[in-house]
Amino acid sequence: MKYIKLMTVSLLALMLAACGETEAEKKTPASAPVQQEVEEEEERVDEEASEEASEEAIEEESPASATADPLYALNKANWSFKPIADAPSKVVLLTIDDAPDKRSLEMAKKLKALNAPAIFFVNGHFVDTDEEKAVLKEIYDMGFAIGNHTQTHANLKSLSEEEQRVEIMKINETIEEITGEKPKFFRAPFGVNTDFSKALVEEQGMLLMNWTYGYDWEAKYQDADALTDIMVNSEYLTEGANLLMHDRVWTAAALKGIVEGLRGKGYEMIDPATIQGVTIE
C-alpha cells in the first residue's frame, strides 16, 4: 500500500512539473516577439528621426535653397542703380541691345573672359533659325542675363495694344523655349514705352529699364577707339550708370577697352541677378 501511495505521489509530481514546463513554454514565445517588436519600432523611429534631421541640415546648408538679398535698386530718374545697404556704390551695369545679331557671341566670350556680367537684350528676328537659337542658348549658358527687346524692334507708340502684346509676348515665349527661363528684364526699342506696354511688362514680372548713356549708334563713335574713349570718359558716367551698347562690329572691338577703362577708374560691373525685383532661379 505504501508502495502504491509512493508511486501516486511521484506520478503527481511529474505531472505538475510537466505542466509547469508547458506553461513556461507557452509564455516565452508570446512575450519575446512583443519585446522584439518594441525594440525594432524604437530603432525605426530613431532612424527616421536621424534621417529627417540629416535632410533638414542638408536643406539649411544648400546654397540653392537660399535666395540672395538684392544689392541694387533701379532709379528711374536716370535709369541708374542705387546700392542697397552697404553694397559697393562704384559700379555700372553693362547692357547689349539687338542680340544676338552678328557679334553677340563674340562679345559674350570677351565679357566672360573679363569676368564682366551683362544683360543681352534680344530681338525676335535674330532668333528665327536653329543656328541663331543655338547662339542665344550658348550666351545664356555662359551665365549672362537675357532680356526682352521686342519681336521686331518696332516703336511701340506706333502700334495698337494687341500689336504691342504680340511684340512683347512672342519673344518672351521664344526666349523661354530656348533657355528654359522667362526674361526678367525689358527694354523698349528707342526707349519708347506706352502705358499698355508698362502694364504688360509688370504683369509678366519683368523689370523695365532704359539707359543712362550710350553712343555706338552715332556716326562719330562708330570706331573702336572713339567709342572706348567716350564710354569711359562720358560726362554721364556716374555711380550706378546703366550703359547701353549694341551688337555692332565697332562695339565688339571696343568692348575690352571699355571694361578695362571703367575698371581703371575704380568701377565694377553689376551682376544682374543682384538687382531688386529679380528672382534668382
C-alpha positions in Angstrom: 0.0 0.0 0.0 2.8 2.3 0.9 4.4 1.4 -2.5 1.2 2.4 -4.3 1.0 5.7 -2.4 4.6 6.5 -3.2 4.1 5.8 -6.9 1.0 8.0 -6.9 2.9 10.9 -5.3 5.8 10.5 -7.8 3.4 10.5 -10.7 1.6 13.6 -9.4 5.0 15.4 -9.1 6.0 14.5 -12.6 2.6 15.8 -14.0 2.9 19.1 -12.1 6.5 19.5 -13.4 5.3 18.8 -16.9 2.5 21.4 -16.6 5.0 24.0 -15.3 7.3 23.5 -18.3 4.3 23.7 -20.6 3.2 27.0 -19.1 6.7 28.4 -19.4 7.0 27.3 -23.0 3.6 28.9 -23.7 4.6 32.2 -22.1 8.1 32.6 -23.7 7.0 32.6 -27.4 4.2 35.0 -26.6 6.3 37.6 -24.8 9.6 37.5 -26.8 8.3 38.8 -30.1 6.4 41.7 -28.4 9.7 42.9 -26.8 11.5 42.4 -30.2 8.8 44.5 -32.0 9.1 47.3 -29.4 12.8 47.3 -29.8 12.6 47.3 -33.6 9.9 50.1 -33.6 12.2 52.2 -31.3 15.1 51.6 -33.7 12.9 52.5 -36.7 11.7 55.8 -35.1 15.3 56.7 -34.2 16.5 56.0 -37.7 13.6 58.1 -39.3 14.3 61.0 -36.9 18.0 60.8 -37.7 17.2 60.8 -41.5 14.8 63.8 -41.1 17.4 65.7 -39.1 20.0 65.0 -41.8 17.7 66.1 -44.6 16.9 69.4 -42.7 20.6 70.0 -42.2 21.2 69.5 -45.9 18.3 71.8 -46.9 19.7 74.5 -44.5 23.2 74.2 -45.9 22.3 74.0 -49.5 23.1 77.3 -51.4 20.3 76.6 -53.9 17.7 76.8 -51.1 18.8 80.4 -50.2 17.8 83.5 -52.1 20.4 86.2 -52.2 19.3 89.6 -50.9 19.2 92.3 -53.7 22.1 94.7 -53.8 20.9 97.4 -56.2 17.6 99.2 -56.9 16.6 100.9 -60.1 16.5 104.7 -60.1 14.0 105.7 -62.8 15.2 109.3 -62.8 18.2 108.4 -64.9 17.9 104.6 -65.1 20.9 104.1 -62.9 21.2 101.8 -59.9 21.4 102.7 -56.2 23.2 100.5 -53.8 21.1 98.8 -51.1 22.6 99.0 -47.6 26.4 98.6 -47.8 26.6 97.3 -51.4 29.5 98.8 -53.4 28.4 102.1 -55.0 31.1 102.5 -57.7 29.5 100.2 -60.2 27.9 100.2 -63.7 25.5 97.9 -65.5 26.6 96.7 -68.9 23.8 96.0 -71.5 23.9 94.8 -75.1 20.9 95.5 -77.3 19.9 93.9 -80.6 21.2 90.5 -79.6 22.1 88.0 -80.9 22.8 89.6 -84.3 26.3 89.0 -85.7 28.6 89.9 -82.8 26.8 88.9 -79.6 28.5 85.6 -79.2 32.0 87.2 -79.7 31.0 89.9 -77.2 29.8 87.4 -74.7 33.0 85.5 -74.9 35.0 88.6 -74.3 32.9 89.6 -71.3 33.2 86.1 -69.9 37.0 86.2 -70.2 36.9 89.6 -68.4 34.5 88.2 -65.7 32.2 91.1 -66.5 28.4 90.4 -66.2 25.9 91.9 -68.6 22.3 91.8 -69.9 21.8 90.8 -73.6 18.5 92.3 -74.8 17.1 90.1 -77.6 15.0 90.8 -80.7 12.8 88.1 -82.1 14.0 88.5 -85.7 17.5 87.5 -84.5 16.4 84.1 -83.3 14.5 82.7 -86.2 16.8 79.9 -87.2 18.1 76.9 -85.3 21.7 78.4 -85.6 20.6 81.7 -84.1 18.7 79.9 -81.3 21.9 77.9 -80.5 23.9 81.1 -80.3 21.4 82.6 -77.8 21.5 79.4 -75.7 25.3 79.5 -75.7 25.2 83.1 -74.4 22.7 82.1 -71.7 24.7 79.0 -70.7 27.8 81.3 -70.2 25.8 82.9 -67.3 24.5 86.1 -69.0 21.1 87.5 -68.3 18.7 87.6 -71.3 16.3 90.5 -71.7 13.3 91.2 -73.9 13.8 93.9 -76.6 10.6 93.0 -78.5 10.0 90.9 -81.5 10.8 93.2 -84.4 12.3 96.4 -82.8 9.1 98.4 -83.6 8.3 101.7 -82.0 5.6 100.7 -79.5 3.8 104.0 -79.7 3.0 103.3 -83.3 1.3 100.0 -82.6 -2.2 99.1 -81.3 -2.4 97.4 -77.9 -2.8 94.0 -79.4 0.2 94.6 -81.7 2.2 95.6 -78.6 1.2 92.5 -76.8 2.5 90.3 -79.7 5.8 92.3 -79.8 6.4 91.6 -76.2 4.9 88.2 -75.7 6.2 86.4 -78.8 9.8 87.0 -78.0 9.2 86.2 -74.3 7.9 82.7 -75.4 10.8 82.2 -77.7 13.4 83.1 -75.1 11.7 80.7 -72.6 11.6 78.0 -75.2 15.4 78.4 -75.9 16.7 78.9 -72.4 14.0 77.3 -70.2 13.7 80.7 -68.4 11.5 83.7 -68.9 13.3 87.0 -69.3 13.5 89.2 -66.2 14.3 92.5 -68.0 12.6 94.6 -70.7 13.9 97.4 -72.8 11.7 99.0 -75.4 13.2 99.9 -78.8 14.2 103.6 -78.8 13.4 103.7 -75.1 9.7 104.4 -76.1 7.1 102.9 -73.8 3.3 103.2 -73.5 1.0 102.8 -70.6 -0.1 99.5 -72.0 3.5 98.1 -72.5 4.4 99.2 -69.0 1.4 97.4 -67.5 2.1 94.3 -69.6 5.8 94.2 -68.7 4.9 94.5 -65.0 2.3 91.8 -65.4 4.9 89.5 -66.8 7.2 90.1 -63.9 9.9 91.9 -65.9 11.9 95.0 -64.8 11.5 97.8 -67.3 14.6 99.9 -67.9 16.0 102.4 -70.4 19.6 103.6 -70.0 21.9 106.3 -68.6 24.0 106.8 -71.7 25.2 105.1 -74.9 26.9 106.3 -78.1 27.5 103.5 -80.6 24.7 104.4 -83.0 26.2 107.8 -83.6 28.4 108.0 -86.7 31.4 109.7 -85.0 31.6 106.9 -82.4 31.4 104.0 -84.9 35.1 103.4 -84.3 36.6 101.3 -81.6 38.9 104.0 -80.2 36.4 106.8 -80.3 33.7 104.6 -78.7 36.1 103.4 -75.9 37.1 106.9 -75.1 33.5 108.3 -74.8 32.1 105.3 -72.9 34.9 105.5 -70.3 35.1 109.3 -70.1 31.5 110.4 -70.7 30.2 113.3 -68.5 27.2 111.0 -67.7 29.4 108.3 -66.1 28.3 108.2 -62.6 27.9 105.6 -59.8 25.3 103.0 -60.9 25.2 104.2 -64.5 23.3 101.9 -66.9 25.4 101.6 -70.1 23.8 101.0 -73.4 25.7 99.2 -76.2 24.7 97.3 -79.3 25.6 94.2 -81.3 27.9 96.1 -83.7 31.4 95.5 -85.2 32.9 98.6 -83.6 31.3 97.9 -80.2 32.6 94.4 -80.2 36.1 95.7 -81.0 35.8 98.4 -78.2 34.4 96.2 -75.5 37.6 95.0 -73.8 38.9 98.6 -73.7 35.6 99.8 -72.3 35.6 97.3 -69.4 39.3 97.8 -68.6 38.9 101.6 -68.8 36.0 101.6 -66.4 37.9 99.3 -64.0 40.8 101.6 -64.3 38.6 104.3 -62.8 37.6 102.0 -60.0 34.2 100.8 -61.4 33.0 97.2 -61.2 30.1 95.6 -63.1 26.7 94.9 -61.5 25.6 91.3 -61.6 22.0 91.5 -63.0 21.0 88.7 -60.6 21.5 91.2 -57.7 19.1 93.8 -59.0 16.0 94.3 -56.8 12.8 92.9 -58.3 14.7 90.0 -60.0 14.1 86.5 -58.6 17.0 84.1 -58.7 16.0 80.6 -60.0 
